[in-house]
Amino acid sequence: TNVVPHGVKWWRYRWEYSYVESSIICLLCLIAAFWQKSHDWFRARLSGQIHDSPVFLADHLPHIALATWTRYFWGEMLVLLLTLMTLWMFARTGFFIPWMRFQFWLTAQQLNMPTDPVIYVNLSRDVAMQLITSVMLFFFLTLKICYRAMQNDRDCRCLEQSRRDELAEHPVAASMIGKFAESPEEFAALKKGWFEGVAYRSSSLTPRGARGGAQMV
């Protein structure tokens, strides 16, 4: 061919970068899945002990969106930290030497593969950091959803309890509940119409509704 390798693209002609990277990603996913399962099991055991405690109060465990986000974010960070520590242990114990031989056996030496275990060690660390960065980016993007959910809960509470002073200082978000109601009167009408619609559907769509005996909600 007339393709001349040069610059940063030279690695494509030394060995199959995409294949090696994908195999490292598979290894990382297996390690992360193991630690995720271990974390979930350990957390379930501790949660069971907490709920069985005689001084347990459910009100002390918040269920708002931001609290749930924080709990799962730090849980995933712990799993990723354990995954990174496992990679460090693999590098120290020479795990990537048999891993390299396994890949050569798997491909029947038909692909250009690295022959130095140090390359696998460095690549695994790079891929691990990419994985950690991707997970953190995902959580930071979902954090905006949590904040909007909290804002919507605050707006609905102010509308339902007719807190006009708070509504005057902090108007309802136009992109959330503000699309349907901006005042306590509009919110009350919206709520009444929703309950009437539920009552109508429960009466007309249930088998008991055909006999006129559906329970009103």
C-alpha positions in Angstrom: 0.0 0.0 0.0 0.9 3.7 -0.2 0.2 4.3 3.5 3.3 5.4 5.4 3.0 5.2 9.2 4.3 8.2 11.0 3.6 10.4 14.1 1.1 9.3 16.7 -0.5 6.7 14.3 2.7 4.6 14.4 1.3 2.4 17.2 -1.3 1.0 14.7 1.4 -0.8 12.8 3.3 -2.1 15.8 0.4 -4.2 17.3 -3.4 -4.4 17.3 -4.1 -1.7 19.7 -7.9 -2.0 19.6 -7.9 -5.8 20.2 -5.5 -5.5 23.2 -7.5 -2.6 24.6 -10.8 -4.4 24.3 -9.4 -7.5 26.1 -8.1 -5.2 28.9 -11.6 -3.7 29.1 -13.1 -7.1 29.4 -10.7 -7.9 32.3 -11.6 -4.7 34.0 -15.3 -5.4 33.7 -14.9 -8.8 35.3 -12.9 -7.4 38.2 -15.4 -4.5 38.7 -18.3 -7.0 38.5 -16.7 -9.1 41.3 -16.1 -6.1 43.5 -19.6 -4.7 42.8 -21.2 -8.0 43.8 -19.0 -8.1 47.0 -19.9 -4.5 47.8 -23.7 -5.2 47.3 -23.5 -8.3 49.5 -21.6 -6.6 52.3 -23.9 -3.6 52.2 -27.0 -5.9 52.3 -25.6 -7.6 55.4 -24.9 -4.3 57.1 -28.3 -3.0 56.2 -30.0 -6.0 57.6 -28.1 -5.5 60.9 -29.1 -1.8 60.9 -32.8 -2.5 60.4 -32.8 -5.2 63.1 -31.3 -2.7 65.6 -33.7 -1.8 68.4 -32.8 1.9 68.0 -33.4 2.0 64.2 -35.5 4.9 63.0 -36.5 5.0 59.3 -36.7 8.8 59.4 -32.9 8.9 59.9 -32.4 7.4 56.4 -33.2 10.1 53.8 -34.8 8.9 50.6 -34.5 12.1 48.6 -32.8 12.0 45.2 -29.6 13.8 46.2 -29.1 11.5 49.1 -29.6 8.4 46.9 -27.2 9.9 44.3 -24.5 10.5 47.0 -24.9 6.9 48.4 -24.5 5.3 45.0 -21.8 7.6 43.8 -19.5 6.8 46.8 -20.4 3.1 46.4 -19.2 3.1 42.8 -16.1 5.0 43.7 -15.2 2.4 46.2 -15.7 -0.4 43.6 -13.5 1.4 41.2 -10.8 2.0 43.8 -10.8 -1.8 44.6 -10.6 -2.5 40.9 -7.6 -0.2 40.6 -6.0 -1.8 43.6 -6.5 -5.2 42.0 -4.7 -4.1 38.9 -1.9 -2.9 41.1 -1.7 -6.3 42.7 -1.8 -8.0 39.3 1.1 -5.9 38.1 3.2 -6.7 41.2 2.6 -10.4 41.0 3.3 -10.8 37.3 -0.3 -11.6 36.3 0.1 -10.1 32.9 2.8 -12.5 31.8 0.4 -15.5 31.7 -2.3 -13.1 30.4 0.0 -12.2 27.4 0.6 -15.9 26.7 -3.1 -16.6 26.9 -3.8 -13.9 24.3 -1.1 -15.4 22.0 -2.7 -18.8 22.4 -6.2 -17.4 21.9 -5.3 -15.7 18.6 -3.0 -18.5 17.4 -0.3 -15.8 16.9 -2.2 -14.5 13.9 -2.3 -10.9 15.3 0.5 -8.5 16.1 0.5 -8.4 19.9 2.8 -6.7 22.4 5.5 -9.0 23.7 6.4 -7.0 26.8 4.2 -7.4 29.9 5.0 -3.8 30.9 2.9 -2.6 27.9 -0.1 -4.5 29.3 0.5 -3.0 32.7 0.6 0.6 31.4 -2.3 0.0 29.1 -4.4 -1.5 31.9 -3.8 1.6 34.0 -4.7 3.9 31.2 -7.9 2.0 30.5 -8.8 2.0 34.2 -8.5 5.7 34.4 -10.7 6.1 31.3 -13.3 3.9 33.0 -13.2 5.8 36.2 -13.5 9.1 34.3 -16.5 7.8 32.4 -18.3 6.7 35.5 -17.6 10.0 37.3 -18.9 11.9 34.2 -22.1 9.8 34.2 -22.7 10.6 37.9 -22.0 14.3 37.4 -24.5 14.4 34.6 -27.2 12.6 36.6 -26.5 15.1 39.5 -28.3 17.7 37.5 -31.4 15.5 37.3 -31.3 15.1 41.1 -31.1 18.8 41.6 -34.0 19.4 39.2 -36.0 16.7 41.0 -35.4 18.4 44.4 -36.4 21.7 42.9 -39.6 20.3 41.5 -40.4 18.7 45.0 -39.8 22.1 46.6 -42.1 23.9 44.1 -44.9 21.3 44.5 -44.7 21.6 48.2 -44.9 25.4 48.1 -47.8 25.2 45.7 -49.7 22.6 47.7 -49.2 24.4 51.0 -49.8 27.9 49.5 -46.5 29.4 50.5 -46.9 32.5 48.6 -43.9 34.3 50.1 -41.5 31.5 49.0 -43.1 31.4 45.6 -42.7 35.2 45.2 -39.0 34.9 46.2 -38.4 31.6 44.2 -40.9 31.2 41.4 -41.6 27.7 40.2 -39.4 26.3 37.4 -41.0 26.9 34.0 -39.5 23.6 32.7 -40.9 21.5 35.5 -44.2 21.8 37.3 -44.4 25.4 36.0 -45.6 24.0 32.7 -48.9 23.0 34.4 -49.3 25.3 37.4 -47.8 28.5 38.6 -50.1 29.4 41.5 -51.6 27.4 44.4 -55.1 27.7 42.7 -53.8 26.2 39.5 -52.0 23.5 41.4 -55.2 22.6 43.3 -57.2 22.5 40.1 -54.5 20.3 38.5 -54.5 17.9 41.5 -58.2 17.7 41.5 -58.4 16.9 37.8 -55.7 14.3 38.2 -57.6 12.5 41.0 -60.9 12.7 39.0 -59.1 11.2 36.0 -57.7 8.3 38.1 -61.2 7.7 39.6 -62.8 7.6 36.2 -60.2 5.2 34.8 -60.4 2.9 37.7 -64.2 2.8 37.4 -64.3 2.2 33.7 -61.3 -0.1 33.1 -61.6 -2.6 36.0 -64.0 -5.6 35.9 -65.8 -4.3 38.9 -66.4 -1.0 37.0 -68.7 -2.8 34.6 -71.0 -3.6 37.5 -70.8 -0.1 38.9 -69.0 -1.3 42.0 -65.5 0.1 41.5 -64.0 1.7 44.6 -63.4 5.4 44.2 -59.8 6.6 45.0 
